[in-house]
Amino acid sequence: MNIQDIHNLFLQSSSVSIDTRKIEKGSMFFAIKGENFDANTFAAKALELGALYVIIDNAAYAIDERTILVENSLETLQELAKFHRSYLKLPIVALTGSNGKTTTKELINVVLSKKFKTKATVGNLNNHIGVPLTLLSFSKETEIGIVEMGANHKKEIEFLCEIAQPDYGYITNFGKAHLEGFGGVEGVIEGKSEMYHYLLKNNKLAFVNLEDPIQVEKSKGIETFTFGLNQDQSNLNIKSIQANPFVVVDYYSFIVESHLIGLYNANNINAAVAIGKYFKVDESDVKQAIKNYIPENNRSQLLKKESNQIILDAYNANPSSMAVAITNFLQLENQNKVMILGDMFELGNESHEEHKIIVDSLANQNNSVCYLIGKYFYENRISNSNIYFFESFDAFAEYLKTIHFKENTILIKGSRGMALERTLEYI
């Protein structure tokens, strides 16, 4: 069966699923192999749960005409997504970067949805499986698609662009994320810039932050729509940015307020406003969309617990995002500040040095108590009355049982694997 025939069956289906625990009646189930499982074994279960068709790549699990045998289920999912994208012919905005991808994607979505019927990546389904699933969630009713792309090694963004075929692209920044896979910062820049290479090759448009010299340099030759702080030559000129703690951005024609915490979220907002301007969304709608956006899923959330104000940013962390979060937090005028910071993962050979840099940056500050958690911070421990080190979260949890936070402003940040949101149970 060729990909067009499979697409015809897909159009008869209600949705696409890769997990029988989340299957929908009338869906098309793709049996994708993992490192420790073979989803072909769930083919019969998927049909029992209401799947209309099941794509398998192991003939031993064929049942009847409802099971479609292919050579490779994952590759078929990707080919189907690419075919469906071409079938729909809708404009697609794609974005990648080291920090802020998901928040920026959500902001772009709320802004553009004020004028268009939009559909965007759900959560952070932004890899070689998530991007195809996102594309297959688009329909004839979708007027603009918004696709987040993540990567931890070179050639991944190139591959995802070939599937999604974006008409517009934005790179949030080039930071110290996934250094192990990319082989260092230069590898990160090269890998993320694969989006620019696609846009240039296909005569598409890039949204560019003129305050980022790497974006400016790497986007040369591409048609651009630009924004920047006091950049008179930009398409969206920004007058000023304030955050204490919420972000307020003053553009030359209007002011936008948001519930996002910290100056590091300003560029996420600026990108969404710039894209809204490009697509001619009314300024009042842009303001309302951003003002009404409330972050969730442990991303720059402002919480209140008893007498404490908490900035929960525990979804992810890398040296770049950790540094700006700390800088912003130390600039807050609040009293009784506490930082609870967890290890940063996927840094490879750079891990020891990058954690040492963070520790050293905290050594001379005296207006915040710091709790550093995890083996990488622990191996860089120093003697400082304001800094406490814990080798594991369990050790920190035991310590938390002995103290009581009262009228503190608390920053909680660490990599996803640290699950530092568990700290809330003890505050």
N, C-alpha and C positions, 0 to 999 in steps of 0.2 A: 504494500500500500504506500503510495507516494505522499508527500507532505500536503499537497492540496486536498487529497482525499481525507487525510486525518484532520485537516482544517475544517472540512465540511462537517465531520462528526463533532468537532469542537464547537462549531456554531450551533449544533443541536443541544449542546450541554449547557448546564447552568453556570458552571465554573470549573476551575482546575484545582486539583488537590494532590498533595504528595504525602499526606499524613492521614491514615484512616481514623485517627482520633478526632480529626476536624473535618471529616468528609461531609459534603452536602449532597442531598438527594438530587439526582440528575447530573452530577458532576462527571468530569473526566479525570480518572485517577492515573497518575504516572508512578510506576513502580521503579523507584530510583535506588540503586545500591549505595550503601554507606560503608564506612570502614568496618563496622561491627554488625551490619545487618544487610539483608537482601529483601527489599520491599516486594519482590516478585512473590514471596511467600504469603503476602497479604492480598493477592489478587482476588481470591474468592471472597474474603472478608469485605473488600471494597464493594463488590457487587451486592453482597448481602445488605450492606449499609445504604445502598441506593445509588451507587455509581452507575452511570449510563454506559460508560466504556472504561476499559482499563488498558493502559499501554504497558506491555511487558517486554523484556528482552531475554527471557528464558522460556523456551518452548515447553518445558516440563510443567509450567503453570498455566498453560492455555486451557480454557474451559469451553468456550463457544465463540460465536461471532462477536460477542461483546469484548473479548480479549484480543487486542491488536498486537501482534508480534512484530517488533522492530529490532534492529541490530543493537541499538544503545538507547535506553529510555531517556537518559539525561540529554544526550545530543539531540534526540527528537524533540524534547521539550524546548530546547534552545532554537532549533530550526523552526518549530511551530510558532514561537514568539516572534521571530524575525519575519516569517511569512505573514503573520497577523498584523504586525506593524506596517508592512507594505500594503496590505489589504485595506487598512483603515485610512492611511495617508493623512493622519492628523499631525499637527505640529507638536513636537516634543522638546521640552526643556530638560536637559540633563545636567547634573552637577556632581562634582567630586571634591576632594580636598582632604587635608589632614585633620582639621577641626571644624566643627559647626555644621557638618553636612545635613544632619537630620533636622536640626532647628531651622536652618535656612530653607530646607525643603518644605517644612511645615508652614513657614512664613510666606513663601512664594505661593503655596497652595491657597492659603486663606485670602491672600491679596487677589490672585487671579480668579478665584471662585466668586468674587464680587461681580464679575462681568461674564465669565465663561463657565460652562460645565466642565469642571476639571476632575482629574483622577490622578492620585499621586502614590508613590511607594508607601506601603503600609509599614510603620515602624522603621526598622533598618534592614528590610529585605533587599539588600543592595549588592549581592554577589552573583556568581554565575548561575545560581538557582533563583534568587530573589528577583533579579532584573527580568528574566523571562516571565515569572509569575506576575510581576507588575504589568508588563506589556499585555499579557493575556487577560488582565482585569479591565483593560480598556475596551470600549464598545463604540458602535456607530454614534451613540449619544455623546461620547466624550469629545469635547472641543479642543482641549489642550491636555497633554499628558506630561507629568512631571516625574522624572526618573532619577533617583539617587543611585550613585555608583560608588561602591567601596572597593578597595584593593589592598593587598598586603604584599604584592610582588609586581615586578614589571610585566608588561604585556597584558595585564588583566583589564585595565581601562580600555586599551585598544580593542580587546575581544568584546567587551560589553558595548562599546560604541558601534561595532559592526553589527551587533544584534539589534540595538535600540535605534540606530541611525538618527541621532538627535539633529534637530534644526538649530538649536540654541544650546550653548554650553556655558557653565560657570564653574570655576575652581575657587573654592573658599580661601584656601591658603596652602602653603607648602611648609609643613612643620615636621617635628621629630616624632612621627608615628610609624609603627611597623618597621622600624629600622632594621630589624633582623631579616625580614623578607626582602626589603628593598636594597639592603647592603649599604645603608648610610643615607645622609640627607640628600646628597647628589642623586642617589637612586630614587628617592622620593620625588624629587623635582622632575626627573626624567619620566618616571612612571605616571605621575599625575598629568604631565604635559602631553601624554598620549591623546588626551581629549582635544587639545589644541591642534595636534597633528591631524586628527579626523576632521575637525571643523575647517582647517585650511584646505585640506585635500578635497573636501566636498563643497567648498564655497558657502559655508554656513557662518553664523554669527556668534561671537563670544561676548559675554558680559564681563567687564574688567574693572577691578578696583585700582585706580591710578595711584593709590598710596602704597601698593605692593609692587616694588621694582621687578620682582620675578614675574608677576603676571604681565606687567608692561613689556618686559623683554621677550617672554615666551609667546606672547600673542601677536608679535609683529607679523604683518602680512595678512592678518585675519580681519574681516569686517568686525567692528566692535561697537558696543554701546557702553559708555563708561560712567563711573561715579567716583567721587573723592572729596576729601575735606579741603575746602578752599582751593579747589581745582577749577579755575575759570574755564578751562578748555573742555571740561567734562560735560556729559549729557545730563548729569544730575549733580549739582553743586551743593555741598553740605557746608553749612555755616559753623555749627558747633555741636558737640556731643556732651551730655552730662549723664552721670550715673551715681546715685547715692541713696539707695542701691539700684533703683530702677533706671532703665535707659530712656533718655529723652533726646531726640535728634531734631535739630533745627535746620531744615532745608531752606533755601532762599525764598521759597514761596509758601511753605507751611511747616508746621511742627508736628512731630509724631511722638506719642508717648507709648510705652510698653510695660508689660509685667515682667520682662526679662531682666535678669540680674547681671550687672557688671558691664564695664566698657567693652569687654571682649565680645559681647553680643551685638555691638553697634554695627559692625560690618555685615552681620547676618541680616539685620534690619535694613541696612542701606541697600544690599543686593536685592532684597524683596521689593523695596520701593522703586529701585531702578527698573526692575523687570516689570513692575506694575506700570511705570511711566511708559516704558517701551510699548506695552500692549494697550496703552491709552485707558487704563483704569482710572476712574474719577478720583481726584485727590482726597475728597471726603471719604470715599469708600476705602481707600488705602489706609487712611488714618484710623478708621473704625476697625478694619480687619486686624491691624497690628495691635491696637489698644485692647481688643477683645481676646487676643491669643493668650492662653494660659499654658505655660510649659508643664509637662508631666513626664512620667517614666524616669524620674531621678535626674532630669536635665534642668539645671539652673532653677530649681523650684524654691520658692520662698515659703517656709512653713513656720507655724507658731506652735510650740509645745510647752505648756505651762507658761513660765515667764521667759522662755528662751525663743529667740528668733534664729531660724536655721536656714542656711543656704545649702540645699541638697543638690550636689552635682556629681553623683556617684555612678553615673551610667558608664563613663569611660574616662581615661586619663592617659596623657602622654607628656613628655617634657615640655612641649610648647604650651599645651592647654593648662598644665599644672602651673607653669610660671606666670601666665597672665591671670589665672584665678587667684594666685597668692598676691600678686601685685595689686590687683583690684581690691582684694579683701583688706589688705594693710592700709589702703587709702581711705577706707570707710571711717567716718568720724565716730562710729559707735564705740562705746566703752566695753570692757570685759569681753574681749574677743578670744575665740578659741578656734584653732584649726585642727581638724582630724583628717589626716592625709594617709592614703594607702599606696602600696606599691604600684608601679607602672610596668605593664607587661609588654612582651614582644619587642624588646629592645636589643636582644642578642648580646653581642660583645660590648655594646655601649651601655648596658644596664648599670654596671657598677659606677661608671663615671657620671651618668645622667642623674642617678639618685644622689651621688655626692654633691653635684652642682646644686640640687634642690636643698640639701641639708646645709651646705655652706651659705646659701642665700638667706637662710633663716637664722643663722648663727648670731648675726648682729642686730636683729630686730628685737625690741623689748616691749612691744605693745600687744602681743598675742601669745597665749600659751599654745604650744604645738604638741600634738600626739601623732607620731609617725609609726605606721603599722605595716608589718611585712618583713620578710627576710632580707630584701634588697635595701630597704632603709636601715634595718637593724645592723647590717654589716658595715654601714657607714656612720654608726652612732658616734656622737661626740659628747663631751661633758658640758652641759649647759642647763642652767636652772629653769629655763623656759621651755625646754624640749625634752619630751619623754619618748622613749623607743620601746616598741613591743614587737617581738618576733612573729607573732601570729594574732589573728583577730580574737581567738579564744583567750589569749593572755590579756589582751586589751579589755575584753568583756569582763574578765574577773576583776580587773582594776576598776572598771566602771561601777561595779557593785559597791565599791567603797567610797565613792564620791557622789556629789549632787550638784548638777549644773543649775544655777539660778541667775536669771537676768543676764544671760550671755548671748552674744551674737556668734553663731557657730558655722564654720565652713566645713562641709564634709565632701571630700573628693578623693577618688581612687579609680583604678581600673575595674572593669565589670567583674572580673574574677574575684576581687576583694569583697564584693557585696557589702559595702560599707553602710548601706541603708539599714542594716541590722542594728547600727548604733542607736537608731531612734527608739528601739525597745528599752534602752537604758537611760533615756533622757526624760 
